[in-house]
Amino acid sequence: MTSGNSSFTLRGIAVAAFGPSLLFGIGEGAIFPVIALSAKEMGASVALSGFIVSLIGIGSLLSNIPAALITTRYGERRSMIGAAALTVLALLLCLFAESTWVLGLGVFIVGAASSVFLLARQTFLTEVVPISMRARALSTLGGTMRVGLFVGPFLGAAAMHFIHLPGAYWAAIVAMVGAGALSFAIPELEHEKHAKAANVIPPRLGGVLREHAGAFLTLALAGALLAAIRACRQIIVPLWALHIGLDAPTTAIVYGLMGSIDMLLFYPAGKVMDQHGRLWVALPSMLLMGGSLVLMPLTSGLNTFVMVCMVMGLGNGIASGLNMTIGADCSPPGARTQFLGIWRLITDFGAGGGPLLLSGILAVLSLAAGILAIGSMGFVAAAMYWRWLPRRVDR
């Protein structure tokens, strides 16, 4: 880790660090809206189509630990290139699939490859960026991925205008090829060269888990709650909009406005974290997201619904890169990749478990009760950050 370098600028690593992430996000964004449509064309039921879409998340979740092992063995640069290449092969599998199980396999591989890519890029930035600029770098990393996910569906739609459903997959393939090509510009890190020269044996995952159990049981769990809220809001917003009588186009506009706030705030939030400490963003983001969710069941019309959604977008926007930054701060230099692999596994459990919890509450109680339960997670996470997150980060 670089602790301080006055000549370092994010602009100097922008293409190598953020270019692949932007293109990877565009690729994923291009296919997200059409996976279920592809499954339906093959005769899948609504339930099976939904399950096939979920295989991206399942593949990512199950691959976090293997991703740590792969990145440790082959390094960040080769891992990102390999992940992009594997994603291209998986997309070709989806494109030419003639059965739902082949489509599902391709989607699962896309999720697994994304886990390797995301871990490798996070580790690379954590190592190469001075700690005084770490939050800005990782917030920008999260922001570029969000921009890619936002732009991807539009590029996919443009391609589908000419070659129908396969166009989205071809657009994604082009983006992934670009991500892999730009990844060649990433330099091999010095610690990797030294480790190879000295034939150093990397730390075992079990030892890292035991040694840093305190961080995993506190700050990583808070990160899991944040991930759960983020995943659930994508379900809650359209469901509550339907509940109060808004039509689909209006709901889409509100959702787009909320997403635009996400993309505008990532760099200012990173600067606040670098200059004043992580708590200055972690605490307000959780209070804003939790508070907006608790207030949502009180809305009954468009105006109040939009106001609550904008507050939620503000809370989520300033939290861009928060989980990655706190994980990077906690990660030990000698076992950074292994630590971050475990960290991502815990937070991904939150992203996957949150919607399951919400679904269970909806089945037993009501939509309002489910929203209140998820909103309460924001206050619990805020309390955890207040208790365990350091006020300042040593530079």
C-alpha angles and dihedrals in degrees: 000000000000109000100187137356119162092195094055118110131179088224089065092062098030098110096042097041105033104023096070091046092051092050093044089053091049090052094051092043091053094058102036095083095045105045093084090045090053090051092049091051088057091054099261119155121242090258093050091046090053091049092052090052090050090056089082090063093040091051091050093047095049092046101054095095094041087048090057091051092047094047091047091051101041104024132239098285098051092040092056092047091048093047092052091049092048090050091054090053091047091050090051087052090053092045095054097033115131097184135046094242092057090048090049091050091052092049091049091052090050088056093047092049091048089057091057092045095048094047093047094050092047092050091047094054093043090056100041103039120077112247089242088067100030098107092049091050096048093041088052089048090054090044095053090051090052091049089051093050089049096048096039098074091052092051090046090051091050091052091047089056088070105031102016121226097351088060092076091055092047090050089052092048092053090049092049092049087053091049091052093046093051090048088068086071091064110104122228108256120245094236089056091053092049093046091051092047093050093039090232117190109229119234117268119252092234092056092049090049093052096043095050100033090124093062092044094050094048119023096024090052089050086052089051089055089051090050091049092053091048092051094045096049089065087061099036099052097057093039094052091044088056090046093058093045104259117151124236098259092051091048091050091052092050090048090049092050090051090050092049090060088053091058097045100054107047098095098043089048091052091050091052090051092050095047102036107019137269094275091067088068103027095057100046093041092056093043091049094047094043093045094048091051092048089051095046096083087058092061118096105167143040099267098053091040091054092048092052092046091051090053089050090050090050091052093047093043096056089047092062108133092003096124092045092048096049090045090051091049091053096043117104115233093233096051104024098134094047091047094049091047090057090042091054091047091057095046092045089055086059092050091050098037097048096068090044090054090047091050091051093051091047090053094050105031128005144293092259091052091050092050091049091050093052091044091054088060088067092059092046090051090047090053091049092050091047091052102042110018112097115243091227136019118231110242 
